[in-house]
């Protein structure tokens, strides 16, 4: 969730930047077509549903829904931090899940963050990057939004192993949970598209550039000369290195670092 909010901030800050052809976007014609499809689907279905959800659901309940799904993603994050050999982060994730699942009423209340247990939200895409797959071509996923070949592959694998399959006993329950998470996430972004539309001449380019720069920052990778010249202070926008995990179809779930000038599959 925070990933999408930060992308929006990046877009506004880069509104006056130039938009040359991007070396990490060799699939741009296809990506633009999917982007247009996603935008049309959002305006026709998801945005109206999110607006109705906002009107009938109290803010504390919406916050609880978000916390619940964040708690599931912490399970996923613990596994990926373990795979990366990051024992301290993995232990923090385990403690977060333990405290939030018990004292936090099955994750509805986030008591771990005020205790100083910071969420990392590691994904399988992060794990792939950790072991060398750092450059990856930008990819817009149908209905899910910005991603990369690397992170999309990680999402495909992890979706079959996600914690939700253990929490929800049937495919129907898991599907309903994913829809609820998607609507709850979209509700948090209401109003953002108006700001982007007013600031960007080419929304697609700014979504892509802001997203890739954010992911490069999250993974600790070089962002390229053009991004450095734009002087976006991502540290002011990101207070935790979370890349959205695909556990319950958080809109997305991850993307590629802007590490080098040459794109890689």
Secondary structure, 3 states (H helix, E strand, C coil): CHHHHHHHHHHHHCCCCCCCCCCCCCCHHHHHHHHHHHHHHHHHHHHHHHHHHHHHCCHHHHHHHHHHHHHHHHHHHHHHHHHCCCHHHHHHHHHHHHHHHHCCCCCCCCCCCCCCCCCCCCCHHHHHHHCCCCECCEEEECCCEEEEHHHHHHHHHHCCCCCHHHHCCCHHHHHHHHHHHHHHHHHHCCCHHHHHHHHCCCHHHHHHHHHHHHHHHHHCCCCCHHHHHHCCCHHHCCCCCCCCCCCCCCCCCCCCECCCCCCCC
